[in-house]
Amino acid sequence: MSVVNVVIKDRQLVADAWSWLQSPGETLPHPGAGLILPWAGWLGTGAALAAKGYRVGVWLGPETALADLEAHWPALAALPLIAVHFPAFTDGRGYSLARDLRRLGYGGELRAVGQVLRDQLLFLEQCGFDAFALAPGQDPEAALAGFSAYSHRPGLRRRAAEPV
């Protein structure tokens, strides 16, 4: 996963304050820094890194089961960030995962990462995401327009509301 310098959070561009920790042997930044760990890494070392003063988040793949979330819920609910990876534009499992996390009561930053494109932003937000790391090659400034590209009202209702 590549490092993203700018993310969209709450419909604004912000500097990404989180680093991705892919493997246990990687050099750690200073304590207090935000680290996003893959699921297995979070299960193994997340608590120890948090005890050392790091802000710890977790990166979930779309295959993550609801039963796994529920089994680790108290610890997951306390995390400041959960990132959900979209391996392909056409893979919609992350939408369901976000909905499940919000239904369980997760109130922290829920970030869509991977193959996230402008056309998805409004729909991702409707499922509970509040932060987005766009796919490589996407213009974050232009992507902000993705939130207003579609009406919230279905086409038939929109037409019925217009005067004849």
C-alpha positions, 0 to 999 in steps of 0.5 A: 500500500502506498503512502498517501500525503493528503486525505479527504476527511469530513469533506476537506483536504487534510494532511495525512497524520498516519503512517502505514506499518506493513511488517514488524521489522519496519522502522517506527516513527517517534512515539505519539505518531499514528500507525495503521497496522494490518489486521494480523499486525494489530492483533499481534502488536497493536496493544504493545505499540499503544502502550509505548505511546503510539496512536494505533489504527487498523487496516481491514481487508474486505474479507474481514468477517463480522464475527471477527469484528464482534470478537474484538469489539471493545478494543476496535471501538477504542481505536481512533482510526479504522481503514477499510481497503478496497482492492478493486473499484468493483469490490463492494464488500468494504461498503458492507464492512463500513455499515457493520462497523457503524452499526456496532457503534464505531465512532472514530475515523473510518477511512476508505483506502485502496482503489477509491475513486471520485465517483464512489465518495458520496456512496462511501460516505452514505455507508459511514466513511468519513475519510478517503485516501484516493487511488493513485492518479486521482486529483484530491481537489477535483474529487471533492466535487464528487460529493455534490455530483449526485442528488440525494433524491432519486430521479423520479422524485426529483422530476415530480418535484419540478414544476410542469 
